[in-house]
Amino acid sequence: LWSRGLGEVYKRQGVVEEELSEEDLELKKKLDLYVERLTDVAKELRQAAIDGLKNEVRSSTSSMTGVPKPFKFLKPHYGKIKETFKIYNDNDPQKPLFADLLSVLAITMSEPGTNEALQFALQGSKTGITSWGHEYLRTLSGEISNTYKKRVDAGAETDLKDLQFLIDEIIPFNMHHNAEPDAVDLCLEINRLPLLVDQCTEHNYERVCLYLLSCASYAADPEEYEISLNVCFKILRLRQAFPEALRVALKLNNLDLVDSIMKECKDLATLKQMAFMIGRQKIPFHVRNEELNAIISNNKLSENYKLVAKDLQVLEPKTVEQVTKSQFDEAKGPLNTSAVDSSKKLIADTYINAFVNFGFGTDSLLTNGANHWFPRNKESGKFVAAASLGLIHMWEGDEGMNAIDKYLYVPDDNIIAGTYFAMGLTNCGIMNDFDPSLQILLEQIRSGKDIYKLGSVLGLSFAYAGTNRQEILEALSTLVIDTNYSLEISAMSALCLGIVFVGSCNVDVLNIIMQGVTDREPSTLETNKLSIYFALALGLVFLGQQEKIDASIEAVKVVPAPLGKFMTYTLTFCAYAATGNVLKIQEMLHGCNDHLEAKDSLHQIAAVLGIAIIGMGEEIGIEMAFRTMNHLLQYGEPVIRKTVPLAIALLSLSNPQISTMDILTKLTYDNDKEVAQTAIFALGLIGAGSNNSRLAELLRQQASYSLKDSDNLFMVRIAQGLLQMGKGLMNINPIHSDKFLLSNVALAGILVATFAATDLKKYNMWKLPLHSILLGTSSLSTILCYSQ
């Protein structure tokens, strides 16, 4: 009956007319009479008709829950009313008033895209625009935006002088009537955001800035993004919201704005709060106040960290057995029967001990029993053990240097090299006018043994990350360029330059790294997997700089594939890190489409990681990236599948969500050993510093399952150490301050750790230790210290 009977009735008769009440009939007759009188010869009658229609329409807009009845009854007459308007003489004083009326009627009666409401408003009296209500102003705003867009597309003048009187009325009205988003939207559409600055009051500036900052994430280009943040900064500064303004200045990475805010603020408590924020971001900045400088330089970080640990009663050193619960494993695997496997176990124990006692200055393995622990390890084990002392004495500065200085005089090159490494860790993020470690490490780079050079280069990476120190560039340039040095030293030196000059777009660093790559034989670069660190170093120099990489992309094209293509993808995702740029994510996805041989698929590692790095900045991007990873796991090549767990971890650093844990746990039992190992490591990354009990139980189950596979068990131990890093006081997520700020130094460390884990088989994960894990964790600060 519905589909046939009523359908046929509708076709024959049209829509059934609504029955009108007596009141509605009277209104309809009145409006019809007004329309007829618009063409009357008598001027007084025309004026009365216009006034009558305006009064009826205006009274209806005050409670608009649907289409008002005057609009409904006047719609059949709209064409006639427009024709009548054309008859009026341009000099007739009634014509502007008539135009005002037509402009209001057009919001429901005009055809889409005609912008008739705006056209009639321009011909109207140009007064009392706001008296017609929010809906009318919202329609005018939309049509002003459409007009501006058409002018831009046509290359016409975009100064909007003819529309300025409307803009000057709409924006203040919206700002003072709880419609701040409408005002911001209009300013965004017509590229007039600075108009908001003078309209903000103490009652609405927070809502305006919150909405504008949310919109900035979806800006069409970097210029619009920067304008949005600058307008927010001006508003917050004008309202003396100094901490909030500082966050925006840090987001812009503009030290001049940071300096201006610090000078303008006079409240000492607020200045201290802002000093902690600057210190957390790890940018080189100085003020005249010594107390504030100590906070910015993180000189008090170790002291505050230990105070928090004391209050939480976690200052007591924790043993490896307390972390791994290995004493409860009844089955005995090959770790206790093989000398090689015993070395793996010792290195794993060293890592766990360093991670769990991170920054506490004491432990149960090394600080009190180093003379007993060092002889049990072999070459790389001694290097790691000495370097781990730097983690235990993290942020202690001179006190930490005194604690590890004695190991520079032992008769073992590996311990000495590891100690140089530890010196950098001890001073990580600490800005000291005397730079006690700088000259020591630079001296070894100039004249020390190769292994000393390697330890010193890694130490400099930690101690001076993000500081743009020119003396480091001068000292390391030779190690990068000179082909007489091993590729390991050159790659680590290039990486050190990338970390020290992270996000700086330094042309000299770019030229040195490019020369270091082009001067080497392509066959050497292709066979040695450490060559990918040249690509990462180049990407770190342009981290977060977006379109500034265009010239560098062209320069990289001279490098032959597969490294050249890998460098292109790495540069791209580093430049657009945490931006959520959809076009760049699509570019990464295109790189994953091809089914290539293993030797030609190096760039697909960067493409998979790039999807996560670009999308990690906002929730929608993270969700979409997760879905993409599921597709890649099902249909991707082996090189893609083994990289997917790392990409998933990047999307959920120190955030062990159940869905993420389930995916990675399933992959730890994958038939592909490399997929299983990267999944185990990824579990450590997502749980780093969280002490998550569910994840701890999953890792213990994985340890029991992997007792007969020493490589997998090694990775489980690393993951267990990361899980309880700093006894739960740490966080390795580079995005902080309510997911608003991205720490370039922290992200650089995470990227180095992730790159090291992309090919664990080639890197020989225990003979060449995962130095980069140390960087990824040590580059970040504890949240609890700052809340304290």
N, C-alpha and C positions, 0 to 999 in steps of 0.2 A: 504494500500500500504506500509506504514511504517513498520507495524508489520510483514507482510508476505513477500512482495516483497524484500525489502532491507535486511530483516533478512535472507531470503534464500540465497541472493547473498553473504552476509557476511559469511554464513556457508560454501558455496561452494568455494569461492575464498579467504576468509580471508579479512583483512582490505585493502582497496584500497591504493596503494602506492602513496605517495605524489610526484607530478611532481617537478622535480628539475630544477632550473635555470642553466644557463651555468656556473655561478660562483660557484654554489654548486657542480655541476658535476666535475668541475676542482678540487675543494677542496677534494671531495670524492676520485678521482683518485690519488691525491697526498698522501692522508692518506693510501690508499690501498698499494701504492708503498712503503711507509715507513714501513708498517707492513711486507711486503715481505722481505725488506732488513734487518729486525731484525734478520733473520736467515742466512744472507749472510756470506760467509767465510771471506771476507775482513773486518778487524777490523775497518778501516776508514769508510766503508759504514754503518756498524752497529752503530758506534758513530754518524754519520750524521743522521741516521734514528731516533735514540733516541732524539737527539737535535731538529730535525725537529718536532717530535711529541710533545715534551715539549713546543716548541715555539707556536705551534698551539693551544694547550690546555691552556697555560698560557694567551695567548692573548684573548681567549674566555671568561675567567673567570672575566675579568675586567668589563664587562657589562652583568651580568647574569640576564636576565629577564625571561628566560625559560631554557629548556635543551639546552645547546650550541650545535651548529652543529657538531663540532669535536667529542663530546661525542656521538651524535646520529649516526654518521657514523662509529665510532669505536666500538660501542656496539656489532655488529655481530662478530667482530674479537676478543672480550675480552677473550674468551676461548683459542683461538689460541695464543694470546699474553702471557697468563699465562703459557701455555705449553712451549712456547719459552723461558720464563724466567727460567724454571726449567733446561733447557739444559745448561744455562750459568754456567761456573765454578765458585765456590765460591771465588776463588782468582782473578777472572777477575775484573779489576777496573771499567768496565762498568756496572757490576751487580747492585751496589748500586744506580747508576743513573737510571737504568732500574726500580728498585724497587720504586724509587720516583715517576716515571711516572705511574706505576701500582697503587700506593697508591691513586693518584689523580683520576685515571679512576674508581677506586672502589667505589667512593662516589655515582655514579649513576648506576653502572653496577653489583656490587656484590649483592648476595642474602642477605636478611635481617638476622641479627643475626650472620653472619660469621665473622664480624669485620676484613674484608680483608684490608680495608684502613689502619687500625692500624698495622696489621701484616706486610704489605709491607713497611710501614713507619719505623718500627723497623729494617728492613733489608736494608733500604736506606742509603743515605749519611749523614743523620742527620743534614743537614745544609739547610738553606733557606726554612724552613717549612712555615714561614709566608708569603712568596712571592706568595703562591698559592691562597690567599684570604680568606675571612671570611667563605664562605660556606665550604671550605675544613677543616678549623680549627673547625668549628661547628660539622662537621661529626667526626673528630678525638676526640673531647671532648666527644661526645656521646659514642663512642666505648671505650674510656678510662673508662668512667663511667660503661659501661656494663662489662668490664674486671674486674674492681674492685669489682663489685657486685658478679660476679661469684666466685672470689677468697674468698670473705667473706663467701658466701654460702657453699663453699667447705672446709672452715676452713684453707685455705692456707695462706701464708705470704701476708700481705697487705701493705708492705712498699713502693711498686711501684718504686723501684730503677731503674728497667729497663725502666720505662716510664717517669722518672723524667726529662730527657732532653726535652721531648715534653711538659710537664707541664710548665717547666721553660720558654719556648718560647710562649706557647699559652696564659697564664695568663697575662704577661706584654703586649703582643700585644693587647689583648682585652681591657685591662684597659686603654691603651693610644689611642685607636681608637673608643671610644664611644660605646663599647660593654661590659660595666661593668656587666650587668645582665648575660651575657654568662660566664664571669670569675667567678662570684659568684656562678652560677649554678654548674660549674665544681668543684669548691672547696667544695661546699656542698655535691656533689655526691661522691667525693673521700675522704671526711673527712679531708680536708686540709685548713680550713678557715684561720688559722694564716698566710698563704702565702699572703693574701690580705693586711695585715698591711703595709708592705714595698712598695707596689705598688700604694698606694693612694697618690694623690697629692691634692693641694688646689683646683683644678678644678673638680676633680671627687669624692672626699670623701663623699660629700653630697648624690650623687646618689647611691653610693655603700652602705652607711649606711641605706638609706631609703629602698632600695630593700632588704637588708639583714634583717632589722627589720620586714619587711612585710613577708619574708619567715620564720622567726623565729616562727611566730604564728602557722605554720604548721609543726613544727619539729616532728620527729618521736618519740622522747623520751625526758625527761627532761634534760638529759646530752647534747644532741645536741642543745637544746634550750639555755641552759646556755652558751655553747661554742659560739653560734652565738652572744649573747648579750655581752659577754666578748670581742669578736673581735671588735664589734662596739664600745665598750667603749675605747679600745686601739686606734682605728683609730681616734675617736673624740678627745681623750685626746692628741694624737700626733699632731693634727691640731689645738689644743688649742680652740676647740669648747666646752667650759666648761659647759654652761647650758645644751646643748644636751647630753654631757657625764654624767652629773648629773642625767638626766632623766633615762638613761640606768642603772646607779648605783642604783637608787631608784627602778627601775623595778626588778633588781636582789635582792633587799632588802639586799644589802651588805654595812654596815656602814663603813667598812674599805675603800672601794672605794670612798664613799662619803667624808670621811675625807681627802683622798689623793687629791681629786679634790679641796676641799675648801682650802687646804694648798698651792696647786700649783698656783691657780688663784691669781693674784695680783691687779686686777682692782676692786676698791671698788664698783662701780655701778653694775658690773657683780656679785660680791659677794652678794650684797643685793638682786638681782634678784634670785640667787640660794637659799638664805636664805628663801625667801618667798615660794619657791618651796618645801623646806624641811618642813617648817611650815605647808603648805597645806597638806602634806602627813601624818603629825602628828606622827613623829617618834622621840624617845628620842635621841637628838643629841646636843652637846655643842661645841662651839668654844671659843677661847680666847677673841675675839673682843666683847665687851659688846653691841655695837650697833647691830651687827649681831645676838648675842644671844637673844636680845629683839625681833627681828623679828622672829627667829626660834621658840622662846617660845610663840609666838602669844601675847605678852604683849601689842603690839600696835594694835591688831586686832580690838578691840572695838572702839578705837579712829578713825582708818581709816574707819571702817564701818559707823560710824556716820557722818564722813566727806562726804562720798559718798551720804548718805541719805540727808544730808543738801544740797549738790549740786543739787540733783534731787528733792528737795523740798518735801520729804516724811517723814520728821522727826516728824511732828505733829502726836500725837496719833490718832489711828483710832478706832471707836467704833464698837461694835458687830453688831449694826443695819446697819451700813454702809457696812458690809460684807454680812450679810444674806438677807438684804432688806425685813426683816420680816414685817415691818410696812405696806408693800403693800399687804400682804395676807389678803384678806377680810374674808375668812373662818376661823373659830376658831376651832382648834382641841383639843384633850384631854390634850395637854400640859398645858393648862390654867385651867384645872378643877380638876386634880388629884394631890395629894401631892407627890406621888411617881414620877409622870411624871414631876412635877415641879422640883424635885431634878435632874432629867436627864437634864432638860433645863438649870439649873444653871451650871452643870458640863460642858455641851456643850458650854455655853457662856464663861466659864473659859478657855477652850481649844482654842476657836476662838480668844479670847482676847490675849492669850499668843502667839499663832502662828503669828497673824497679827502684833503684836508689838514686835516681836522677836528681842532681842538684843538692843532695842532703849533706855532702861533704864527708860521709862515712859509709862504710859497707862492711860486710862480713867476709869478703873475698880478697880485696886488693889493698885497701888503705891500711889494714892491720896485718895482712899476710901476703904481701906482694912477693917477698923473697921466696915464699913457698909456692906461689902460683905461677910465676914466670917460668921457672925451670920445667914445669910440666908441659908447657906449650912448645910447639914448633915455630917456625919462622913467622908465618902470618898470624899465628895465635899470639905470639909475643907482641907483634905490632898492634893487634886489636886490643890486647890487654892493657898496653900502655896508653893507647888512645882513649880507652874507656874511662881512665882516670879523669880525663877532661870532662866527661859527662857527669861523673860523680861530684866533681868540684865545679860544676857549671855555675857561671855568673859570679864566682868568688873573686875574680880579678887577682890582685897581688897575693892574697891569702892562698888562692889555688895555685898560683905560680910557685910559691914557696914550697907547697906540698909535693909538687911533681918535679921540681928542679933537680932533685938528687938523681933522678933516673937518666939525666943527660950524661952522667959520668960512669955508667955501667959499661962493661966491655961487650956490648951486643948491639949491632947496627939496627936491628929490627926494633928493639926497645927504645933506642934513641930516636929513631924516626917516628915511632908512635908517640913519643913524648912531645916532639915538635907539633905533631897533630893535636895532642891534648892541650898544648898551650893556646892554640886557637879556640878550642872548645871552651876552655876556662874563661876566655875573654869574649865569648860570643855575645854580641849585642851590647857590650859594655864600651862606652865611649870614654876613653881616658886620655887626658892631655899629655901624659908621659909615654903612652903606647909601649908598655914594657915588652910586649911580644913582637912588635913590628921589626925592630932592628935585628933581633935574634933570628927571626925567620928569614928576613931578607938576606942576611949574611950567609945562611945555608943555601939559599937559592943561587947566590952568586958563586960560591966556592965549595959547597958541600958535595958529598957523594950523591949518586942518583937517588938512592932510597931516602936520604935526608931531604933532597929536593922535593920528592913526592910528599913526604910528611909535612914539610913546610908549606907547600902549595895548598894542601888540604886545610892546614891550620889557618892560613890567610883567608881562605874562603869563608870559614866560620867567623873569624874575629872581625872581619871588615866587610861583611855582606851589606850591600846597598850604600856604602860610604863614598864611592867614586874617588878613591885615593889614587892620585896620579903616580906616586912613587911605586905603587904595586904594578901599575901598567908598564912603567919603565923597566921594572925588574923582570916581569914575566914575558915581555914581548919576545925576548931572545929564545926562551924555552918553547914558545909557540911556533916561531918561524924557522928556527934552526933544525934542519932535518937530521942532524947528527944525534939529536936526542931521540930517545925511544918514543913511539907513538903514545904510550901510556902517559909519559911525563908531559908531552905536548898537549894531549887531549885534556888532561887534568888541569894544566895551566890555562888553556883556553876556557875551560869551565869555570875556573877561579875568576877570570876576568869577567865572564858573563854574570857571575853572582855578585862580584864587587860593584859592577856597573849596571846592575839590574834595572831595567826600565829607563835608562838614561839616554838611549839613542846615540851613544858616543860613536862618532865616525871613526876615530882612531882605533877603537877596539874592533869595530867592524872590519877595517882594512887589515888589521893584524891577524884576525881569525881567518879571513878569506885567503890571505897569503899563506898561512900555515896549512890550509887545505890544498890550495892549488899547487904549492911547491912539492907536494908529496906524490908519489906514484899512485895512480888510480887503483892499481891492483892491490897495493898495500892497504889503502883505505877500504877497499871492498872486502878483503879477507879478515881485517881486524875490526871486531864489533865495537871497540872503544871509539871508533871514528864518529859514532852517532853523538858523542859529547861535543864535537865541534858544532854540530847542528843545534844542539840544545843551548850551547853557549851563545850562539848567534841569536837564537830565539829569546833568551833571557835579556839580552841587551835591549830588545824592543818589546818587552813584556808590557802588555796593556796599552800600547801606543797606537793601535788600530791602523789608520791609513798611512802612517809614517813609514810603513815597511815597503811601500811600493818600489822605491829605488833599490832596496836591498833584495827584493824578489828578482829584479832584473839582474843584479850582480850574481846571484846564486846560480843563475842559468848556465854559467860557464862551467860549473862543477858537473862532471859526468854522472849519469845514473849508475847505481840506484841511490847513492848518497845525495846527489843533487836534488832529486825529487823528494827525498826524505827531508832535506833542509828546507825546501819550499813549504811543505806541509807543517813542519815544526815552527817555522817563522810565522806562518799564518795563525795557527791556533794560539801561539804565545801572544801575538799582538792583539788578538780578540778574546783573550782569556776572561771568563766570567761576564761577558757582555750579552750572551744570549742571542748573538747575531744569527738569524735563521739562514741567511744566504751562505754564510761561512760554514754552518753545520751541514747544509746541503752539499757544499763543496767537499767536505770531509766524507760524506756518505758516498759521493761519486767515486772517491778513491777506494772505497771498500767493495765496489761493484765487480771489479775485474777479477777473473780467476787466473792467477799468475803462478809461475814457478817460484819456488822458495827464494831463489837468488834475486828475483825481480820484484819481490813483494815487500821490501823493507819499508817503503812509504806507507803501507797499510797499517803498520804499527802506529805511526804518527797520526794517521787518519782516525783510527779508533780512539786513541787517547784525546785527539782534538775534539771529538764530539762531546766528551765529558768535560774537558777543560773550558770550552766555550759555553756550554750549557749549565755550568755549575753555579752561576750567579743568581738565579732566581728559580722559584718553585716549579713553574710551568716547564721551564727548560730542563730541569732535573727529571721531572716526570716523563717528558717526551724522550729524553736520552735513555732512561731506563727501558722504555718500550723498544727503542732502537736496539739496545744491547741484547734483548731477548731474540730479536730477529737475526742479529749477527751470530748469536750462538747456534741457531738452528741452521742457517744457510751459509755461514762464513767459512773461509778457508782455515786450515790449521793455524796459520800465523795470526789470523784475526781472532780465532777462538781463544788462543792463549793470552791475548791482550785484553779481551773483554773483562775478565775479573778485575784487572787493574783499573779499567775505566769505571767499573761499577764502584770500586772503592773510592775513586776520586769524587764521585757524586755523593758520597756519604761518609766523609772523613770524620772520625770520632763521633759517629752517630749510628750506633748499631741497631737499626730498625729490624724488626722481625722478618719482613719480606726480603730485605737485603741479605740477612744472615741465611735465610733458607736457600736462596739462589746460590750463594757462594759455598755453603756447606754441601749442597748437591754436587757442585763442580769439584770439590776436594776429592771426590771418589771417581772422577772421570778416568776413562781408560788412557787418555793422553797424559803422560806424566807431567809435562810442562804446564798443561792447563791446571792440573791438580796442585802443583807447587805455587803457581801464581795465585790461585784461589785461596790457598792457605795464607799466603802473605797478605792478600787483600783482606782476609778476616782480621788480621792484626791491625791493618790500617783503619778499618771502620770502627774497631773497638778501642783504638789507641787512647789510653788514659781513662777509660770509662769504667773499668772493673766490672763489666757487665757479667752477671752470674750465668746467664744462659749461654753466652758466648764462651765463657770459661769452661763450662761443661762440654760444649761442642768440641773445643780444642783438646780437652783431656781424652774424649772419645777418639778423636783423630790421632792423638799420640799413641794410644793403645793399638789402633788399627795400623799405624805406620812403624811399629817397632822393628819390622823386618826390612824397612826401607829407610836407610840412614839419611838420604837426601830429603825425603819428605819430613822425617822427624826433625831434622835441622830447622826446616822452615816452620814447623809447628812450635818449636822452642822460641824462635824469633817472634812469632805471633803472640805467644804467651807473654813474653817480655813486654811487647808493645801494649798489650791489653792492660797490664798493671803498671804502666809507665808512670813514674812519679807517685806511685801508690794512690793513683786516682786524682791527682791534683793537676794533671796536664791535659792539653787539648791541642791537636795538630791541625785543626781546621783553619786554613788561611783567611777565611771570611769571618769577620767578627763585627762587633759594635752593632748588634741586632741585624746581622747579615747585610750591613751597609758598606763596610770598608773591606778592602782586599789588601792583605799584606804581601807586597811583591817578594820580600825576602822569604817569607814563609812558603809561598807558592813555589818559589825557586827550589827550596829544599825538598818539597814534596815531589816536584818534577824530576829532580835528580834521583831520588829514591825509586820513583816509578820507572825511569829509564833503565836503572840498574837491574830491575826485575823483569824487563821485557824479554830477556834471553838468558835465563839462569844457567842453561846448559853450556852456552858458549862462554859466559863469564866465569864459569867454575865458581859457584857461589860461595864456597868456603875458603878457597885459596886466595881469591880476590875478594876480600870482605865487602859487605854492603856498606861501604863508607857513607854512602849517600843517605842511608837511613838516619845516621847520626845527624847529618845536616838538616834533614827534614824535621826531626824532633827538636833539635837544639835551637833552630831558628824561631821557635814559637815560645810564647810566654804562658805562664799559668794564669787562668782566669781568676782563681781565688786570691792571688796576690793583689790584683787590682781592686777586687771588691773589699779586701782588707784595708 
